[in-house]
Amino acid sequence: MAKKKANKKAPPSKSKKKVPSTKVPFETTKSKDSSSLNNSNKWMWIMSIFFLAAGILTPPALDLWQEYSTRSNNDSLTQEAPRDSSSPSPLTPSNQKTEKLKKRVLESCDPEAVEDLQGFITEEGVLGMHTLCFHGNNLVTIFQNSKTSNQHIDIPVFASDGDAVTWKTFKDDILEARLNLSKRRYPVQAWALFDIEGHRIIDEGYEDMTDKRLVSFLMDQGIIIIMEGGQWVWPGIREGFIRKIPLEDDTKEFATLETLSLNPLVLSVDGFLTDEECNFIQETAAPMMKYSGVTLMDKDKGRPASDFRTSQSTFLGPQYKGLIDVDYRTSSLVRIPRSHQEHVQVLRYGHTEKYNAHHDYFDPRLYKNDPNTLRMIQNGNKNRMATVFWYLSDVVKGGETIFPRYGAAPTPRDMADCTNGLKVKPQRGKVIIFYSMTAEGTTDAYSLHGACPVEEGIKWAANKW
């Protein structure tokens, strides 16, 4: 899917609590080594008496030696005694650095925004995604690439006369001057501003350079996000991160996203589809299923599709009323308009059927002799942004979706290998989201994925691009 402009009003940020950090003292437990230390003290006193009698040590020197001996024994006990695993660990230099960074965040942003910030900024950051935090006295702090340590702090947003600056001043003197957006690596699409729920506010093409109300509106949001690629991407933050988002379809319900992977970015949503929807899609598609084709790269021309893929598939268009609600819900899930969706592809995998690892995007360099594909992607100016993969059935054994480059692993030699990588087990009603393009606006090679052979049972699934 690809996203186009859709101006929606962003909700104000909610009131949040500030959670203070505490420093844990170093704790030790006495060990059996203390008995050997006591024995050492006895020998030390015997030697002291001998040297004193020999005139080698004077009483003042003996006092100093005793102090040194006591301190050394205490140090040895502290260093050698094993730590109780139930006791809190001390702050390591790395942890201390993290605490300092968190303190800087608290000091440079409105405390009410701190909890929301945790859903967007990390120590590692996200290339091409920038987080802006407006706070007291009409100031803004910019987290470049949403990285905790990469801040431009306390930039004035109001002019000297107390009035809000114009869009031109905000764009040129604040955003461009700090982020060099005009010199970004992948300027194919216009960069865009979003609120924290993924609603597009404005993009770089907005032409009213004298507009001050826009800047005031941005400040009212508390936090805004810049996507260099111009399309919304839910930040993964870390594996296991949970994010609850409102769905803006007729259900008005919420979806809970769980991060399965950062490289590639894979998110999971349980219970997204109802049993009735899973049944409807299977029953509607079943009479039309045929063995799947593939769009071959130049180097693979002439090879049968079965060399890569052995599943059956068909496409269902918008004429099927039972799909309309699911289409809108999927659109809301990824914040990409329904008008940018392709028809849903329904898939059936029988015993041993599979799909070798591949990308959902099209690299124009690999399709130079395929005018139809080049026309579809406008020679690389347009591409598939995200895939929402629907699991319509459980599978007894096998049939996992595999991401062999999970954790930024190298490209596998065998694209049919299902040994290594992130494996997502089919679960009826569940969907996963994985992104073929990054926040920067370039294709993500780590999004390589495949379907492992079904070993027992039948796998029904579908996907939305």
C-alpha positions in Angstrom: 0.0 0.0 0.0 1.1 3.6 -0.5 -0.3 6.6 1.2 -1.5 9.9 -0.2 -2.4 13.2 1.5 -5.3 13.0 4.0 -5.7 16.0 6.3 -7.2 15.0 9.6 -7.4 16.9 12.8 -5.1 15.6 15.5 -6.3 15.0 19.1 -4.6 16.9 21.9 -2.1 14.9 24.0 -3.2 13.4 27.2 -2.1 14.2 30.7 0.7 11.8 31.8 2.6 11.1 35.0 6.3 11.6 35.5 8.0 8.6 37.0 11.2 9.4 38.9 14.2 7.2 38.5 16.0 5.9 41.6 19.6 4.9 42.1 20.1 1.5 43.7 23.0 1.1 46.2 25.4 -1.7 45.7 24.6 -4.6 48.1 26.9 -7.4 49.1 26.3 -10.7 50.9 28.9 -12.3 53.2 30.4 -15.5 51.8 32.6 -18.3 53.0 35.6 -16.3 51.8 35.4 -14.2 54.9 36.8 -17.0 57.0 39.9 -17.1 55.0 40.2 -13.3 55.4 40.0 -13.7 59.1 42.8 -16.3 59.0 44.9 -13.8 57.0 44.3 -11.2 59.7 45.7 -13.6 62.4 48.9 -14.1 60.4 49.1 -10.4 59.8 49.1 -9.8 63.6 51.7 -12.4 64.2 54.0 -10.9 61.6 53.3 -7.4 63.0 54.5 -8.5 66.5 57.6 -10.1 65.0 58.5 -6.9 63.1 57.7 -4.7 66.0 60.0 -6.7 68.3 62.7 -6.5 65.6 62.3 -2.7 65.5 61.2 -2.7 61.9 57.7 -1.3 62.7 57.0 1.5 65.1 53.5 1.8 66.8 52.3 4.6 64.4 53.4 2.6 61.4 51.6 -0.4 62.9 48.4 1.6 63.2 48.6 2.6 59.5 49.2 -1.0 58.6 46.2 -2.1 60.6 44.0 0.5 58.8 45.3 -0.6 55.5 44.7 -4.2 56.4 41.1 -3.6 57.4 40.4 -1.5 54.3 41.9 -4.2 52.1 39.9 -6.9 53.7 36.7 -4.9 53.3 37.5 -4.2 49.6 38.2 -7.9 49.0 34.9 -8.8 50.6 33.1 -6.3 48.4 34.7 -7.4 45.2 34.8 -11.2 45.8 31.5 -11.8 47.5 28.8 -13.2 45.1 25.8 -11.0 44.7 22.4 -12.3 45.7 20.5 -12.7 42.4 17.4 -11.3 44.1 19.2 -8.0 44.9 19.0 -5.1 42.5 22.0 -4.5 40.4 24.0 -1.3 40.6 23.8 1.3 37.8 26.5 0.4 35.3 28.2 3.2 33.3 25.9 2.3 30.5 22.8 2.4 32.7 24.0 5.7 34.2 24.2 7.1 30.7 20.7 6.0 30.0 19.4 7.6 33.1 21.1 10.9 32.2 19.5 10.8 28.7 16.1 10.2 30.2 16.6 13.1 32.6 17.5 15.3 29.6 14.3 14.2 27.9 12.3 15.1 31.0 13.9 18.5 31.3 13.6 19.4 27.6 9.9 18.4 27.1 6.6 19.0 28.8 6.2 16.3 31.5 2.7 15.6 30.2 4.3 14.3 26.9 6.9 12.0 28.5 4.8 8.9 28.3 3.8 9.5 24.7 7.4 10.1 23.8 8.3 6.6 25.0 6.4 5.3 22.0 8.5 7.2 19.5 12.1 7.8 20.7 14.7 5.3 21.6 18.5 5.1 22.1 18.9 3.5 18.7 16.5 5.8 16.9 14.7 5.3 13.6 16.3 6.7 10.4 14.0 9.1 8.6 11.6 9.6 11.5 12.0 12.7 13.6 10.1 13.5 16.8 9.2 17.1 17.7 8.1 18.0 21.3 6.6 21.4 22.0 6.7 22.6 25.6 6.5 25.6 27.9 7.4 29.1 26.8 6.7 28.3 23.2 9.7 26.2 22.6 10.3 23.0 20.7 12.8 20.2 21.1 13.7 18.1 18.0 14.8 14.4 18.4 16.6 13.9 15.2 16.0 10.3 13.8 13.9 9.9 17.1 17.1 9.2 18.9 17.2 10.0 22.6 20.7 11.5 22.6 20.3 13.4 19.3 18.5 16.5 20.4 18.1 20.1 19.3 16.8 21.6 22.6 14.6 24.7 23.3 14.2 26.2 19.9 11.9 29.3 20.0 8.8 29.0 17.9 7.4 32.5 18.5 8.8 35.7 17.0 10.3 38.5 19.0 6.9 40.3 18.9 5.3 37.4 20.7 3.4 36.2 17.6 3.7 32.7 16.2 6.2 32.3 13.4 5.0 31.7 9.8 5.0 28.3 8.2 7.9 29.4 6.0 10.0 30.4 9.1 9.1 27.2 10.9 9.9 25.1 7.8 13.1 26.8 6.8 14.7 28.0 10.0 13.6 25.3 12.4 13.0 22.1 10.4 15.3 22.5 7.4 18.1 24.1 9.4 18.2 21.3 12.0 17.3 18.3 9.9 18.5 19.1 6.4 15.4 17.7 4.9 16.1 19.0 1.4 19.3 17.0 1.4 17.8 13.8 2.7 19.0 10.5 1.1 15.7 9.5 -0.6 13.8 12.6 -1.7 11.4 10.8 -4.1 8.3 11.6 -2.0 7.5 14.8 -0.1 8.2 14.6 3.6 5.1 14.9 5.9 4.1 15.8 9.4 1.8 13.5 11.4 0.2 13.5 14.9 1.1 10.7 17.3 -1.9 8.6 16.1 -0.7 8.5 12.5 -2.9 11.2 11.0 -1.3 13.3 8.3 -1.3 17.0 9.1 0.7 18.6 6.3 3.6 17.9 3.9 6.4 20.0 2.5 4.3 21.0 -0.5 2.0 23.2 1.5 2.1 26.5 -0.3 0.8 29.1 2.2 4.1 30.3 3.5 2.6 33.1 5.6 0.3 30.8 7.5 0.8 31.3 11.3 -2.3 29.3 12.3 -0.7 26.1 11.1 2.3 26.5 13.4 0.0 27.3 16.3 -2.0 24.1 15.5 1.2 22.1 15.4 2.2 23.4 18.8 -1.2 22.4 20.2 -0.5 18.8 19.4 2.3 18.6 21.9 4.2 16.0 19.9 4.4 15.7 16.1 6.3 13.2 13.9 8.1 13.9 10.6 8.4 11.0 8.2 11.0 11.7 5.5 9.3 9.2 3.2 6.0 10.9 3.5 4.2 7.8 4.7 3.2 6.7 8.2 5.1 3.8 9.7 4.3 2.6 13.2 7.6 2.7 15.2 8.6 -0.7 16.5 10.6 0.7 19.5 11.8 -2.7 20.7 10.7 -6.4 20.4 7.8 -7.0 22.6 6.6 -3.4 22.6 2.9 -3.1 22.9 0.9 -0.2 21.4 -2.8 0.3 21.5 -4.3 2.3 18.7 -7.9 3.4 17.9 -9.5 2.0 14.7 -11.5 4.5 12.8 -13.8 2.1 11.0 -17.5 1.5 12.0 -16.5 -0.6 15.0 -14.7 2.3 16.8 -12.6 -0.4 18.5 -8.9 -0.5 19.4 -6.2 -2.7 18.0 -3.2 -3.9 20.1 0.1 -4.0 18.1 3.0 -6.1 19.3 6.4 -5.7 17.9 7.9 -9.0 16.7 10.9 -7.6 15.0 12.7 -4.3 14.3 14.8 -5.5 11.3 12.6 -6.1 9.4 9.8 -4.2 11.1 7.1 -6.8 11.8 4.0 -6.1 14.0 1.3 -8.5 15.1 -2.4 -8.0 15.9 -4.4 -10.9 17.5 -8.1 -11.3 16.8 -8.2 -8.7 14.0 -10.6 -10.8 11.9 -13.8 -12.5 13.2 -14.6 -16.2 12.5 -17.4 -15.1 10.2 -15.0 -13.0 8.1 -12.5 -15.8 7.9 -15.2 -18.2 6.7 -16.6 -15.7 4.2 -13.3 -15.1 2.5 -12.5 -18.8 2.3 -15.9 -19.8 0.9 -16.0 -16.9 -1.6 -12.5 -17.6 -2.9 -12.6 -21.4 -3.0 -14.3 -21.9 -6.4 -11.8 -19.5 -8.1 -8.5 -20.8 -6.7 -5.8 -21.5 -9.2 -2.1 -22.3 -8.9 -0.2 -19.0 -8.2 1.9 -17.1 -10.7 4.9 -14.9 -10.0 6.3 -11.7 -11.5 9.7 -12.9 -12.6 12.9 -10.9 -12.4 14.9 -10.5 -15.6 17.4 -13.2 -14.4 14.5 -15.7 -13.9 12.7 -15.3 -17.2 11.6 -18.6 -18.7 11.4 -20.5 -15.4 8.1 -21.9 -14.2 6.3 -20.3 -11.3 6.4 -23.6 -9.4 10.2 -23.2 -9.0 9.4 -20.5 -6.5 5.8 -20.9 -5.4 3.4 -23.9 -5.2 0.3 -22.4 -3.5 -3.1 -21.6 -5.0 -4.5 -18.1 -5.1 -7.1 -15.7 -6.4 -8.0 -12.0 -6.0 -11.2 -10.6 -4.6 -12.3 -7.1 -5.5 -14.5 -4.5 -3.8 -17.7 -6.0 -5.3 -17.8 -8.5 -2.4 -19.7 -6.7 0.3 -18.4 -9.0 3.0 -14.9 -7.5 2.5 -15.7 -3.8 2.7 -15.6 -3.6 6.5 -12.3 -5.6 6.6 -10.8 -3.3 3.9 -11.7 -0.1 5.9 -10.4 -1.7 9.2 -7.1 -2.6 7.5 -6.8 0.9 6.1 -7.3 2.3 9.6 -4.8 -0.2 11.1 -1.9 1.1 8.9 -3.2 4.7 8.4 -3.1 4.3 4.6 -6.2 5.2 2.6 -8.4 2.4 1.2 -8.0 3.9 -2.2 -4.3 2.9 -2.1 -5.0 -0.8 -1.5 -4.7 -3.5 -4.1 -7.4 -6.2 -4.3 -7.1 -8.8 -1.5 -5.1 -11.9 -2.6 -6.5 -15.1 -1.0 -4.0 -18.0 -0.6 -4.4 -21.7 0.0 -1.4 -23.9 0.9 -1.9 -27.7 0.8 0.5 -30.4 2.1 4.2 -29.5 1.3 3.1 -26.3 -0.6 5.3 -23.2 0.0 6.6 -19.9 -1.3 10.3 -19.2 -1.4 11.7 -16.1 0.3 11.0 -12.9 -1.8 10.2 -9.2 -1.4 6.8 -7.6 -1.9 8.4 -4.5 -3.4 9.8 -4.3 -6.9 13.4 -3.1 -7.4 13.4 -1.4 -10.9 16.9 -2.5 -11.5 15.8 -6.2 -11.5 12.9 -5.6 -13.9 14.5 -3.6 -16.7 13.0 -5.9 -19.3 9.5 -5.9 -17.8 7.7 -2.7 -19.1 4.5 -3.7 -17.3 6.1 -3.8 -13.9 8.1 -0.7 -14.5 5.0 1.1 -15.5 3.2 -0.1 -12.4 5.9 1.3 -10.1 6.5 4.3 -12.2 10.2 3.3 -12.6 10.7 3.2 -8.9 8.8 6.4 -7.9 6.0 4.3 -6.5 6.1 0.9 -4.7 4.4 -1.3 -2.2 4.7 0.3 1.2 3.3 -2.3 3.6 1.8 -5.8 3.7 -1.0 -6.7 6.0 -1.1 -10.5 6.1 -4.3 -12.2 7.3 -4.3 -15.7 8.8 -7.7 -17.3 7.9 -7.0 -20.7 9.6 -4.9 -22.5 12.1 -2.3 -25.0 10.8 -1.5 -28.2 12.6 2.2 -28.2 11.6 4.3 -26.0 9.4 3.1 -23.2 7.2 4.9 -20.4 9.2 5.7 -17.0 7.6 9.4 -16.7 7.8 11.6 -13.7 7.8 15.1 -15.1 7.1 16.9 -11.7 7.5 15.5 -11.2 11.0 17.9 -9.3 13.2 19.7 -7.8 10.1 21.0 -11.3 9.1 22.7 -11.7 5.7 20.8 -12.8 2.6 20.3 -16.6 2.7 22.0 -18.7 0.1 18.9 -20.9 -0.3 15.6 -19.0 -0.6 13.7 -22.2 0.2 15.4 -22.7 3.5 13.1 -22.4 6.5 15.7 -23.1 9.1 16.8 -19.7 10.4 14.9 -16.5 10.9 11.7 -15.2 12.6 8.8 -17.6 12.1 5.2 -16.5 12.7 2.8 -19.4 13.2 -0.6 -19.2 11.5 -3.3 -18.3 14.0 -6.9 -17.9 12.8 -8.0 -14.2 12.9 -4.5 -12.8 13.5 -2.8 -10.4 11.2 0.8 -9.3 10.9 2.0 -6.0 9.4 5.5 -5.8 7.8 6.9 -2.9 5.9 8.6 -3.1 2.5 9.7 0.5 2.8 11.3 2.4 5.7 10.5 5.8 7.3 13.2 7.2 5.0 11.2 6.3 1.9 13.5 3.6 0.6 12.9 -0.2 0.1 13.9 -2.4 3.0 15.9 -5.4 2.0 15.4 -7.0 5.4 11.7 -7.5 4.6 12.6 -10.7 2.7 9.9 -13.2 3.6 8.5 -16.6 2.6 5.9 -19.3 3.4 7.3 -22.5 4.9 5.9 -25.8 3.6 2.7 -27.0 5.3 3.5 -30.3 7.0 0.1 -31.1 8.3 -3.3 -29.5 7.6 -4.3 -26.7 5.2 -3.3 -23.1 5.4 -5.7 -20.4 4.4 -4.4 -16.8 4.3 -4.8 -13.5 2.5 -2.8 -10.3 2.1 -3.4 -6.7 1.5 -0.8 -4.5 -0.3 
